[in-house]
């Protein structure tokens, strides 16, 4: 089975999850195979938000309970290098990249050090945008995370789809999804993006310029309300444009 076929199989399992808890369980059932055994997803509180209200920002959580309590009690969200990196980078990345690209001071070092106490040594993180335009920060962690480039792509797309499914359950109860019209070229470009092709590769396959393929992907991303390419592909799959 190819990587994309595996991804679609995982996504089909998630689409049949009807509660946020079921989404969380099924997602971790996939990501645990790659060492990602804990999950946190939620909007980032504004600086100065009372600690008692910070948990209200959580959408999905399967972090160790004691670690969550410490994270909130010590206001780690304001010092977490992963959160800081997510605010700057609108694409999936591994935690280790945040440590390498951001100056680690005493406070951020304490966050990472304490996380290791709870067997959260590395992970994968990315931002998503909600239907209301809010940014959701998503973080998966574990003790021994091993991801090839292809596996990174699988986990990123499946996780993005899962969080989108959880948000859909949370906000769309009793509602229908608004119809969005993609052009045939936009669909084609997304289909190739879904299997990992770059803008240049898509341009060669479709016989168009690289600029044009990039424009089609940007248009599709905008129509789908996506913050990055992975989210655009996940949303296109959800809406049946990619199968």
C-alpha positions as CSV (number, residue, x, y, z in Angstrom):
1,X,0.0,0.0,0.0
2,X,1.4,3.4,-1.0
3,X,1.9,6.3,1.5
4,X,-1.1,8.2,0.2
5,X,-3.4,5.2,0.3
6,X,-2.3,4.6,3.9
7,X,-3.1,8.2,4.7
8,X,-6.6,8.0,3.2
9,X,-7.2,4.8,5.2
10,X,-6.3,6.5,8.4
11,X,-8.5,9.5,7.4
12,X,-11.5,7.3,6.7
13,X,-11.2,5.9,10.3
14,X,-11.2,9.5,11.6
15,X,-14.1,10.6,9.6
16,X,-16.3,8.0,11.3
17,X,-15.3,9.3,14.8
18,X,-18.4,11.1,16.1
19,X,-16.9,12.6,19.3
20,X,-13.8,14.6,20.1
21,X,-12.7,11.8,22.5
22,X,-13.0,9.3,19.6
23,X,-11.0,11.5,17.3
24,X,-8.3,11.8,19.9
25,X,-8.2,8.1,20.5
26,X,-8.1,7.2,16.8
27,X,-5.5,9.8,16.0
28,X,-3.2,8.6,18.8
29,X,-3.7,5.1,17.5
30,X,-2.0,6.1,14.3
31,X,0.6,8.5,15.7
32,X,1.7,6.1,18.5
33,X,3.3,3.9,15.8
34,X,5.7,6.7,15.2
35,X,6.4,7.5,18.9
36,X,3.9,10.3,19.2
37,X,1.9,9.2,22.2
38,X,0.5,12.5,23.7
39,X,-1.6,15.2,22.2
40,X,-2.6,18.8,23.0
41,X,-4.7,21.1,20.7
42,X,-6.2,24.4,21.5
43,X,-6.2,28.2,21.0
44,X,-3.3,30.1,22.7
45,X,-4.5,32.3,25.6
46,X,-3.7,36.0,25.4
47,X,-0.8,37.0,27.7
48,X,-2.1,37.6,31.2
49,X,-5.1,35.2,30.9
50,X,-5.9,33.9,34.4
51,X,-4.6,30.4,34.9
52,X,-8.1,29.2,35.8
53,X,-9.3,30.1,32.3
54,X,-6.4,28.6,30.3
55,X,-8.0,25.2,30.2
56,X,-11.0,26.7,28.4
57,X,-8.8,27.1,25.4
58,X,-8.1,23.3,25.1
59,X,-9.9,21.5,22.2
60,X,-8.3,18.1,22.5
61,X,-6.0,16.8,25.2
62,X,-4.3,13.5,26.0
63,X,-1.3,14.9,27.8
64,X,-0.2,13.3,31.2
65,X,-2.5,14.9,33.7
66,X,0.2,16.1,36.1
67,X,2.1,17.7,33.2
68,X,-1.0,19.6,32.1
69,X,-1.5,20.9,35.7
70,X,2.1,22.0,35.9
71,X,2.0,23.6,32.4
72,X,-1.0,25.7,33.4
73,X,0.1,26.4,37.0
74,X,3.5,27.7,35.9
75,X,2.1,29.6,32.9
76,X,4.4,27.7,30.5
77,X,2.4,28.7,27.4
78,X,4.2,32.1,27.6
79,X,7.6,30.5,27.6
80,X,7.2,27.3,25.5
81,X,9.6,27.5,22.5
82,X,7.3,25.2,20.5
83,X,4.4,27.7,20.9
84,X,6.7,30.6,20.0
85,X,8.0,28.7,16.9
86,X,4.4,27.9,15.8
87,X,3.5,31.6,15.9
88,X,6.3,32.3,13.4
89,X,6.0,29.2,11.2
90,X,2.7,28.3,9.5
91,X,3.8,24.7,8.6
92,X,4.3,21.4,10.5
93,X,7.7,21.1,12.3
94,X,9.4,18.9,14.9
95,X,10.0,20.2,18.4
96,X,13.7,19.9,18.0
97,X,13.6,22.5,15.2
98,X,12.1,25.0,17.7
99,X,14.9,24.4,20.1
100,X,17.5,24.9,17.3
101,X,16.0,28.1,15.8
102,X,14.9,30.0,19.0
103,X,17.2,31.3,21.6
104,X,16.6,29.1,24.7
105,X,16.6,31.1,27.9
106,X,16.1,29.9,31.5
107,X,12.3,29.9,31.3
108,X,12.0,28.1,27.9
109,X,14.7,25.6,29.0
110,X,12.7,24.8,32.1
111,X,9.6,24.0,29.9
112,X,11.5,21.6,27.8
113,X,13.3,20.1,30.7
114,X,10.1,19.5,32.6
115,X,8.5,18.0,29.5
116,X,11.2,15.4,29.4
117,X,10.3,14.3,33.0
118,X,7.0,13.2,31.5
119,X,8.6,11.3,28.6
120,X,7.9,14.1,26.1
121,X,11.3,14.6,24.5
122,X,10.4,15.4,21.0
123,X,7.3,15.9,18.9
124,X,5.5,17.4,16.0
125,X,3.6,20.7,16.0
126,X,1.6,22.9,13.6
127,X,-1.0,25.7,13.5
128,X,-4.5,25.5,12.1
129,X,-7.2,28.1,11.5
130,X,-10.7,27.7,12.7
131,X,-14.0,28.6,11.0
132,X,-14.0,31.8,13.1
133,X,-10.5,32.7,12.1
134,X,-8.8,31.7,15.4
135,X,-5.5,29.9,15.3
136,X,-5.4,26.5,16.9
137,X,-2.0,25.3,18.1
138,X,-1.5,21.5,17.8
139,X,1.3,19.6,19.5
140,X,2.0,15.8,19.5
141,X,4.8,14.5,21.7
142,X,6.6,11.3,22.8
143,X,9.7,9.9,24.3
144,X,11.2,8.3,21.1
145,X,9.9,10.0,18.0
146,X,11.2,8.6,14.7
147,X,9.8,10.0,11.5
148,X,11.1,9.6,7.9
149,X,10.3,12.3,5.5
150,X,7.3,10.3,4.1
151,X,6.1,9.4,7.6
152,X,6.3,13.1,8.6
153,X,4.0,13.9,5.7
154,X,1.6,11.1,6.7
155,X,1.4,12.2,10.3
156,X,1.1,15.9,9.4
157,X,-1.8,15.3,7.1
158,X,-3.6,12.8,9.3
159,X,-3.2,15.0,12.4
160,X,-4.4,18.1,10.5
161,X,-7.5,16.2,9.3
162,X,-8.2,14.9,12.8
163,X,-8.1,18.3,14.4
164,X,-10.3,19.6,11.6
165,X,-12.7,16.8,12.3
166,X,-12.7,17.6,16.0
167,X,-13.4,21.3,15.3
168,X,-16.2,20.2,12.9
169,X,-17.8,18.1,15.6
170,X,-17.4,21.0,18.1
171,X,-18.8,23.8,16.0
172,X,-20.9,22.3,13.2
173,X,-23.4,20.2,15.2
174,X,-26.7,20.4,13.3
175,X,-25.2,22.5,10.5
176,X,-24.1,21.7,7.0
177,X,-20.7,22.5,5.6
178,X,-20.8,25.5,3.3
179,X,-20.2,24.6,-0.4
180,X,-17.0,25.9,-1.8
181,X,-16.4,25.8,-5.6
182,X,-12.9,24.9,-6.7
183,X,-11.8,25.2,-10.3
184,X,-10.7,22.0,-12.1
185,X,-7.1,23.3,-12.1
186,X,-7.3,24.0,-8.4
187,X,-8.5,20.5,-7.7
188,X,-5.8,19.0,-9.9
189,X,-3.0,21.0,-8.2
190,X,-4.3,20.0,-4.7
191,X,-4.5,16.3,-5.9
192,X,-0.8,16.4,-6.8
193,X,0.1,18.4,-3.7
194,X,-1.6,15.7,-1.6
195,X,1.0,13.1,-2.9
196,X,3.9,15.4,-2.0
197,X,4.6,17.2,-5.4
198,X,6.1,20.6,-5.3
199,X,4.8,23.6,-7.3
200,X,7.6,23.0,-9.9
201,X,6.7,19.3,-10.2
202,X,3.0,20.1,-10.5
203,X,3.8,22.6,-13.2
204,X,5.7,20.0,-15.2
205,X,3.0,17.4,-14.8
206,X,0.2,19.7,-15.9
207,X,2.2,21.6,-18.5
208,X,1.8,25.0,-16.8
209,X,4.2,27.5,-15.3
210,X,5.4,27.1,-11.7
211,X,3.9,30.5,-11.0
212,X,0.5,29.4,-12.3
213,X,0.6,26.2,-10.2
214,X,1.5,28.2,-7.1
215,X,-1.3,30.6,-7.9
216,X,-3.8,27.8,-8.1
217,X,-2.7,26.3,-4.8
218,X,-2.9,29.7,-3.1
219,X,-6.4,30.3,-4.5
220,X,-7.5,26.9,-3.3
221,X,-5.9,27.5,0.2
222,X,-7.7,30.8,0.4
223,X,-11.1,29.3,-0.6
224,X,-10.7,26.5,1.9
225,X,-9.7,28.8,4.7
226,X,-6.4,27.0,5.2
227,X,-3.3,28.4,6.9
228,X,-0.9,26.1,5.0
229,X,-0.8,23.5,2.2
230,X,-1.3,20.5,4.6
231,X,-4.5,22.0,6.0
232,X,-5.7,22.8,2.4
233,X,-5.2,19.2,1.4
234,X,-6.9,17.9,4.5
235,X,-9.9,20.2,4.0
236,X,-10.1,19.2,0.3
237,X,-10.2,15.5,1.3
238,X,-12.9,16.3,3.9
239,X,-15.1,18.0,1.2
240,X,-14.6,15.1,-1.3
241,X,-12.4,17.0,-3.8
242,X,-9.6,14.5,-3.3
243,X,-10.2,10.7,-3.0
